[in-house]
């Protein structure tokens, strides 16, 4: 046959759209043309595929006009994931592989010049997208990518080490090789963090605030002098959160897979992302062409810790406004658009002033009022309005640090958090922080005395409607 079709997938946001690789061999001036809105990485596949086919012992049709089309033509394609489908399409079009056998699988993998298969990004996203189509197709991937994709329940995944292993399996009858194997579904095991709240001495009020935040899904801003324990508390916060469901674990792992950061040992463990304060807006919220997820999406279903909060650029901080409200980020470019989930808990930490010692009981602040106001003014009102809990973190006296007993263990606090979280889910099917509109009115009602008190406080401090609703959610 002179025409062959091979199924594969291209990454698009957090999804993986179906792509058909069409290969046509015809008479004419020998050439190798690749079309279908392919990025530079994909166009370079021509040389990799040619060398891989020849070095694997197969015949490359050098005397033919080769045309490869990646359909649909308006979908951007990037990375080396199309190497294997293109190579198999050429072999099928030149009658070295059965086209009927190809129709049973979807393929993805980068080829080395020797024919070995190398891992590609997005194995989980591809497997999830294939499973949602309700087809009986199996997925053929390089070994590392196949192990990653096998976390999807009931998925049919095969790992292939070399191009020869794939071709041998496509023969009639199939030829068994050591490099071809079915990958069994993994068993998710969440590994507990080694950091424990017992290390934290004092800070009873701050610990209570973090417990409330963990139970209700609230964001927190901690303000205190250097060395008061803000970072120490934030590093231990993720361990207080309720265990992830399998769906949440898959969603977080899928995003990590898109950027090649998937770690099987951390599957089911809530992610904690702590970007440096020099991070650009694109690094924080995502960007590029095609768009890639940023730190807020990498922290999906987990914690985003922003230390030295006012030192981040104003543009980066203001970009957090919409994700804090909606739980997603929409990235639009001239040729690309993508939506990434970003349902994270923000834990921010800052000093009260540039020198850090404003209000310190023993160390005098050296900043002028203008410097303090300029420093605190880096955080806009709309951004602060979206942070549920503002907590003052004071330095612990030396005597307490040296003589106090260890604090309450993380496991003990987590038990209370899980109980409170479970009651919220049973009551309203969502954490308190996500109560909106009618559900907030229904599940956070006030008695007459509470209503009068809240009305008086809101009028005195001139609270916005958003801040008023956030107080109700925290109180619930």
C-alpha positions as CSV (number, residue, x, y, z in Angstrom):
1,X,0.0,0.0,0.0
2,X,1.2,3.6,-0.7
3,X,-1.0,5.3,2.0
4,X,-1.0,4.5,5.7
5,X,-2.7,6.0,8.8
6,X,-1.3,5.9,12.4
7,X,-3.1,7.2,15.4
8,X,-1.4,9.4,18.0
9,X,-2.1,12.4,20.2
10,X,-0.9,16.0,20.6
11,X,-0.8,17.9,23.9
12,X,-3.3,20.8,24.1
13,X,-3.5,22.4,27.5
14,X,-4.1,19.6,30.0
15,X,-5.7,17.5,27.4
16,X,-4.4,15.4,24.5
17,X,-6.2,15.8,21.2
18,X,-6.3,12.9,18.7
19,X,-4.0,13.2,15.7
20,X,-3.9,11.1,12.6
21,X,-0.5,10.7,11.0
22,X,-1.1,10.1,7.2
23,X,1.9,8.9,5.2
24,X,1.8,8.8,1.4
25,X,4.5,7.3,-0.9
26,X,4.3,8.3,-4.5
27,X,6.6,8.4,-7.6
28,X,8.4,11.6,-8.4
29,X,11.5,13.5,-7.3
30,X,12.7,11.9,-4.0
31,X,11.7,14.1,-1.0
32,X,10.4,14.0,2.6
33,X,7.7,16.6,3.2
34,X,6.1,17.0,6.6
35,X,2.9,19.2,6.9
36,X,0.2,19.9,9.5
37,X,1.3,22.9,11.7
38,X,4.3,21.2,13.0
39,X,6.8,22.9,15.3
40,X,10.6,22.8,14.6
41,X,11.0,19.8,16.9
42,X,8.5,17.8,14.8
43,X,10.0,18.9,11.5
44,X,13.4,17.6,12.7
45,X,11.8,14.1,12.9
46,X,12.6,13.6,9.2
47,X,16.3,13.0,10.0
48,X,15.7,11.0,13.1
49,X,13.1,8.8,11.5
50,X,15.3,8.1,8.4
51,X,18.3,7.1,10.5
52,X,16.2,5.1,13.0
53,X,14.6,3.0,10.2
54,X,17.9,2.3,8.4
55,X,19.8,1.5,11.6
56,X,17.0,-0.8,12.8
57,X,17.4,-3.0,9.7
58,X,14.4,-1.8,7.7
59,X,14.3,-0.3,4.3
60,X,13.8,3.4,4.0
61,X,12.1,4.3,0.6
62,X,14.7,6.8,-0.6
63,X,13.5,6.6,-4.2
64,X,10.0,7.8,-3.3
65,X,8.3,11.1,-2.7
66,X,7.2,10.9,1.0
67,X,4.4,13.2,2.3
68,X,3.5,13.1,6.0
69,X,0.4,15.0,7.1
70,X,-0.4,15.5,10.8
71,X,-4.2,16.0,10.9
72,X,-6.0,18.1,11.9
73,X,-4.0,20.7,10.2
74,X,-5.1,23.6,12.5
75,X,-3.9,21.9,15.8
76,X,-0.3,22.9,16.8
77,X,2.1,19.9,17.3
78,X,5.3,20.0,19.2
79,X,8.0,17.7,20.7
80,X,9.4,14.4,19.4
81,X,6.3,12.3,20.3
82,X,5.5,11.9,16.6
83,X,8.7,10.1,15.6
84,X,7.4,6.6,16.3
85,X,4.0,7.2,14.5
86,X,5.8,8.7,11.4
87,X,8.3,5.8,11.3
88,X,5.5,3.2,11.5
89,X,3.5,5.0,8.9
90,X,6.4,4.9,6.5
91,X,7.0,1.2,7.1
92,X,3.2,0.5,6.6
93,X,3.1,2.5,3.4
94,X,6.1,0.6,2.1
95,X,4.4,-2.8,3.0
96,X,6.9,-3.6,5.8
97,X,4.2,-3.4,8.5
98,X,0.5,-4.5,8.4
99,X,-1.8,-1.5,8.3
100,X,-4.6,-3.6,10.0
101,X,-2.3,-4.3,12.9
102,X,-1.6,-0.6,13.3
103,X,-5.3,0.2,13.7
104,X,-5.4,-1.5,17.1
105,X,-3.0,0.9,18.8
106,X,-2.1,4.6,19.4
107,X,1.6,5.3,19.4
108,X,3.9,8.0,20.8
109,X,7.6,8.2,21.3
110,X,10.8,9.9,20.3
111,X,13.3,7.9,18.3
112,X,17.0,7.9,18.7
113,X,19.2,7.5,15.6
114,X,19.7,3.8,16.6
115,X,15.9,3.2,16.9
116,X,15.7,3.2,20.7
117,X,12.5,4.9,22.1
118,X,12.9,7.8,24.4
119,X,10.4,9.1,26.9
120,X,8.0,12.0,26.0
121,X,6.0,14.4,28.1
122,X,2.3,14.0,28.8
123,X,1.9,10.2,29.1
124,X,-0.9,10.6,31.7
125,X,-2.7,13.2,29.7
126,X,-2.6,10.9,26.6
127,X,-3.9,7.9,28.5
128,X,-6.7,9.8,30.2
129,X,-7.8,11.3,26.8
130,X,-7.8,7.9,25.2
131,X,-9.8,6.4,28.0
132,X,-12.4,9.1,27.7
133,X,-13.1,8.2,24.1
134,X,-14.5,4.7,25.1
135,X,-12.4,3.0,22.4
136,X,-10.6,-0.4,22.7
137,X,-7.3,1.0,21.4
138,X,-4.2,0.3,23.4
139,X,-1.4,2.8,23.9
140,X,2.2,2.0,23.0
141,X,4.8,4.2,24.7
142,X,8.5,4.2,25.7
143,X,9.1,2.4,29.0
144,X,9.3,5.4,31.3
145,X,6.3,7.1,29.8
146,X,4.3,3.8,29.9
147,X,5.0,3.5,33.6
148,X,3.6,7.0,34.1
149,X,0.5,6.4,32.0
150,X,-0.3,3.1,33.8
151,X,-1.5,5.1,36.8
152,X,-4.8,5.5,35.0
153,X,-7.1,2.7,36.2
154,X,-8.0,0.0,33.7
155,X,-5.7,1.5,31.0
156,X,-4.2,-0.9,28.4
157,X,-0.6,0.2,28.1
158,X,2.3,-1.4,26.3
159,X,6.0,-0.5,26.7
160,X,8.4,-0.8,23.8
161,X,12.2,-0.3,24.1
162,X,13.1,-0.2,20.4
163,X,11.5,0.3,17.0
164,X,12.2,-3.3,16.2
165,X,10.1,-4.4,19.2
166,X,7.1,-2.5,17.9
167,X,7.4,-3.8,14.3
168,X,7.8,-7.4,15.6
169,X,4.5,-7.1,17.5
170,X,2.8,-5.8,14.4
171,X,3.7,-8.9,12.3
172,X,1.1,-11.6,11.5
173,X,1.5,-13.5,13.7
174,X,3.1,-11.2,16.3
175,X,6.7,-12.0,17.3
176,X,7.5,-11.9,21.0
177,X,10.5,-9.8,22.0
178,X,12.1,-8.9,25.3
179,X,11.6,-5.2,24.6
180,X,7.8,-5.4,24.4
181,X,5.6,-5.8,27.5
182,X,2.2,-5.0,29.0
183,X,2.5,-2.5,31.8
184,X,0.4,-3.3,34.9
185,X,-1.5,-0.5,36.5
186,X,0.4,1.1,39.4
187,X,-0.9,1.2,43.0
188,X,-0.9,4.8,44.3
189,X,0.9,5.1,47.7
190,X,1.1,8.5,49.2
191,X,4.3,9.2,51.1
192,X,4.0,11.3,54.2
193,X,6.2,14.4,54.4
194,X,9.2,14.1,56.8
195,X,8.5,17.6,58.2
196,X,6.3,17.5,61.3
197,X,4.5,20.2,63.3
198,X,6.2,19.0,66.5
199,X,9.2,21.0,65.4
200,X,7.2,24.2,65.9
201,X,7.3,25.6,69.4
202,X,4.9,28.3,70.4
203,X,2.7,30.1,67.8
204,X,-0.6,28.6,69.2
205,X,-2.6,31.2,67.3
206,X,-0.9,30.7,64.0
207,X,-1.2,27.0,64.3
208,X,-4.9,27.4,64.9
209,X,-5.2,29.6,61.9
210,X,-3.4,27.1,59.7
211,X,-5.6,24.3,61.0
212,X,-8.7,26.3,60.0
213,X,-7.2,27.0,56.6
214,X,-6.5,23.3,56.0
215,X,-10.0,22.3,57.0
216,X,-11.8,24.8,54.9
217,X,-9.4,25.3,52.0
218,X,-8.6,29.0,52.8
219,X,-5.7,31.1,51.7
220,X,-3.3,32.6,54.4
221,X,-1.0,35.6,54.6
222,X,1.5,35.5,57.5
223,X,3.2,38.7,58.5
224,X,6.1,38.8,60.9
225,X,9.8,39.6,61.5
226,X,12.6,37.6,60.0
227,X,13.2,34.2,61.7
228,X,9.8,34.1,63.4
229,X,8.9,30.8,61.8
230,X,6.8,31.8,58.8
231,X,8.6,29.5,56.3
232,X,8.9,26.7,58.9
233,X,5.1,26.7,59.3
234,X,4.4,27.0,55.6
235,X,6.7,24.0,54.8
236,X,4.6,21.8,57.1
237,X,1.2,23.0,56.0
238,X,0.6,20.5,53.1
239,X,0.9,17.6,55.5
240,X,-2.2,18.9,57.4
241,X,-4.4,18.7,54.3
242,X,-6.9,15.8,53.8
243,X,-5.7,12.9,51.6
244,X,-6.1,13.4,47.9
245,X,-8.8,11.4,46.1
246,X,-7.6,9.3,43.1
247,X,-9.1,11.8,40.7
248,X,-7.3,14.7,42.4
249,X,-4.0,12.7,42.3
250,X,-4.4,12.0,38.6
251,X,-5.2,15.7,37.9
252,X,-2.1,16.9,39.7
253,X,0.1,14.2,38.2
254,X,-1.2,15.0,34.7
255,X,0.0,18.6,35.0
256,X,3.4,17.5,36.3
257,X,3.6,15.1,33.3
258,X,3.0,17.9,30.9
259,X,6.3,19.6,32.0
260,X,8.2,16.3,32.5
261,X,8.2,16.6,36.3
262,X,6.1,13.5,37.1
263,X,7.5,11.5,40.0
264,X,5.8,8.2,40.8
265,X,7.0,8.2,44.4
266,X,5.0,11.4,45.0
267,X,1.8,10.2,43.4
268,X,-1.1,11.0,45.8
269,X,1.0,13.5,47.8
270,X,-0.3,17.1,47.7
271,X,2.2,19.2,45.8
272,X,3.9,22.2,47.4
273,X,5.4,24.8,45.0
274,X,7.6,27.6,46.3
275,X,8.9,29.7,43.4
276,X,11.6,32.3,44.1
277,X,10.4,35.9,44.4
278,X,12.3,36.7,41.1
279,X,9.9,34.5,39.2
280,X,8.3,36.2,36.1
281,X,4.6,36.4,35.6
282,X,4.8,33.7,32.9
283,X,6.7,31.4,35.2
284,X,4.1,31.9,37.9
285,X,0.8,31.6,35.9
286,X,2.1,29.8,32.7
287,X,2.8,30.9,29.2
288,X,4.9,30.3,26.1
289,X,4.0,29.1,22.7
290,X,2.4,26.7,22.9
291,X,1.3,27.6,26.5
292,X,2.8,25.6,29.3
293,X,1.5,25.4,32.9
294,X,3.1,27.6,35.5
295,X,3.7,27.3,39.2
296,X,0.1,27.9,40.1
297,X,-1.0,25.0,38.0
298,X,1.8,22.8,39.3
299,X,0.3,23.5,42.7
300,X,-3.2,22.3,41.7
301,X,-4.9,20.5,44.6
302,X,-1.9,21.5,46.7
303,X,-0.1,24.5,48.2
304,X,1.5,27.5,46.6
305,X,3.9,29.1,49.0
306,X,5.1,32.6,48.2
307,X,7.8,33.7,50.6
308,X,8.9,37.4,50.6
309,X,5.4,38.1,49.1
310,X,5.9,41.9,48.4
311,X,9.2,41.2,46.6
312,X,7.5,39.5,43.7
313,X,6.9,41.7,40.7
314,X,3.6,43.6,40.7
315,X,2.5,42.0,37.4
316,X,3.2,38.5,38.8
317,X,1.1,39.1,42.0
318,X,-1.8,40.8,40.2
319,X,-2.0,37.8,37.8
320,X,-3.0,35.7,40.8
321,X,-6.3,37.5,41.2
322,X,-8.4,35.5,38.8
323,X,-7.0,32.0,39.7
324,X,-7.7,32.6,43.4
325,X,-11.4,33.2,42.5
326,X,-12.0,30.7,39.7
327,X,-9.5,27.9,40.3
328,X,-8.2,28.0,36.7
329,X,-6.0,30.1,34.4
330,X,-6.8,30.9,30.8
331,X,-3.7,31.7,28.7
332,X,-4.3,33.4,25.4
333,X,-1.7,34.1,22.7
334,X,-2.0,35.1,19.1
335,X,-2.0,31.5,17.8
336,X,-2.7,29.5,21.0
337,X,-5.1,29.4,23.8
338,X,-5.1,27.0,26.7
339,X,-6.9,26.6,30.1
340,X,-5.0,25.0,33.0
341,X,-6.5,24.2,36.4
342,X,-5.2,26.2,39.3
343,X,-7.2,25.2,42.4
344,X,-4.4,25.8,45.0
345,X,-4.2,27.1,48.5
346,X,-2.1,30.2,48.7
347,X,0.2,30.5,51.8
348,X,2.1,33.8,51.6
349,X,4.7,35.2,54.0
350,X,6.1,38.7,54.3
351,X,7.9,41.1,56.7
352,X,6.0,44.0,58.1
353,X,8.5,46.5,56.7
354,X,11.7,46.6,54.5
355,X,14.0,46.0,57.5
356,X,11.6,43.5,58.9
357,X,11.4,44.7,62.6
358,X,8.3,46.9,62.7
359,X,6.5,46.2,65.9
360,X,9.3,43.9,67.2
361,X,9.5,43.9,71.0
362,X,13.3,44.2,71.3
363,X,14.7,45.3,67.9
364,X,14.0,48.9,66.7
365,X,12.7,49.4,63.2
366,X,15.0,51.6,61.1
367,X,12.5,52.4,58.3
368,X,10.7,55.7,57.8
369,X,6.9,55.8,57.5
370,X,7.2,56.5,53.8
371,X,9.4,53.4,53.3
372,X,6.9,51.2,55.3
373,X,3.9,52.5,53.3
374,X,5.7,52.0,50.0
375,X,6.7,48.4,51.0
376,X,3.2,47.4,52.1
377,X,1.7,49.2,49.2
378,X,3.2,46.7,46.8
379,X,0.3,44.5,47.7
380,X,-2.9,45.9,46.1
381,X,-6.3,46.0,47.9
382,X,-8.0,43.6,45.4
383,X,-5.2,41.0,45.9
384,X,-5.4,41.2,49.7
385,X,-9.2,41.0,49.5
386,X,-8.8,37.5,48.0
387,X,-6.8,36.2,50.9
388,X,-9.0,34.7,53.6
389,X,-6.8,34.8,56.7
390,X,-4.2,37.5,57.6
391,X,-2.1,36.2,60.6
392,X,0.5,38.0,62.7
393,X,3.5,35.8,63.4
394,X,5.6,37.1,66.4
395,X,9.0,36.0,67.3
396,X,9.2,33.3,70.0
397,X,11.3,34.2,73.1
398,X,14.6,32.4,73.5
399,X,13.4,30.7,76.7
400,X,10.4,29.2,75.0
401,X,12.5,27.9,72.1
402,X,15.0,26.2,74.4
403,X,12.7,25.0,77.1
404,X,9.2,24.4,75.6
405,X,7.9,20.9,75.0
406,X,7.5,19.8,71.3
407,X,4.4,21.0,69.6
408,X,1.4,19.0,68.7
409,X,2.1,16.4,66.0
410,X,1.0,16.8,62.4
411,X,-1.0,13.5,62.6
412,X,-3.1,14.7,65.5
413,X,-3.9,18.0,63.8
414,X,-4.6,16.2,60.5
415,X,-7.2,14.0,62.2
416,X,-9.1,17.1,63.3
417,X,-8.8,18.6,59.8
418,X,-10.1,15.5,58.1
419,X,-13.0,15.3,60.5
420,X,-13.9,19.0,59.8
421,X,-13.4,18.6,56.1
422,X,-15.6,15.4,56.1
423,X,-18.4,17.3,57.8
424,X,-18.2,20.1,55.2
425,X,-18.3,17.6,52.3
426,X,-21.3,15.8,53.9
427,X,-23.1,19.1,54.5
428,X,-22.5,21.0,51.3
429,X,-20.4,18.7,49.0
430,X,-17.5,21.2,48.9
431,X,-15.0,22.9,51.3
432,X,-16.1,26.0,53.0
433,X,-13.8,28.2,50.9
434,X,-15.8,27.4,47.8
435,X,-19.2,28.4,49.1
436,X,-20.8,30.9,46.7
437,X,-24.1,32.6,46.3
438,X,-27.1,30.7,47.5
439,X,-25.0,27.9,49.1
440,X,-23.2,30.5,51.2
441,X,-26.5,31.9,52.4
442,X,-27.8,28.4,53.1
443,X,-24.8,27.0,55.0
444,X,-23.4,30.1,56.7
445,X,-26.5,31.7,58.2
446,X,-26.2,34.1,61.2
447,X,-28.4,34.7,64.2
448,X,-29.6,38.2,65.0
449,X,-26.7,39.0,67.3
450,X,-24.1,37.7,64.9
451,X,-25.6,39.7,62.0
452,X,-25.6,42.9,64.0
453,X,-21.9,42.4,65.0
454,X,-20.8,41.6,61.5
455,X,-22.6,44.6,60.1
456,X,-21.0,46.9,62.6
457,X,-17.5,45.6,61.9
458,X,-18.0,45.7,58.2
459,X,-19.1,49.3,58.4
460,X,-16.3,50.3,60.6
461,X,-13.5,48.8,58.5
462,X,-15.3,49.5,55.2
463,X,-15.2,45.9,54.0
464,X,-16.0,45.0,50.5
465,X,-18.7,42.4,49.7
466,X,-15.9,39.9,48.8
467,X,-14.2,40.3,52.1
468,X,-17.5,40.1,54.0
469,X,-18.2,36.8,52.2
470,X,-14.8,35.5,53.0
471,X,-15.3,36.2,56.7
472,X,-18.5,34.1,56.5
473,X,-16.7,31.2,54.9
474,X,-13.9,31.2,57.5
475,X,-16.5,31.4,60.3
476,X,-18.4,28.5,58.8
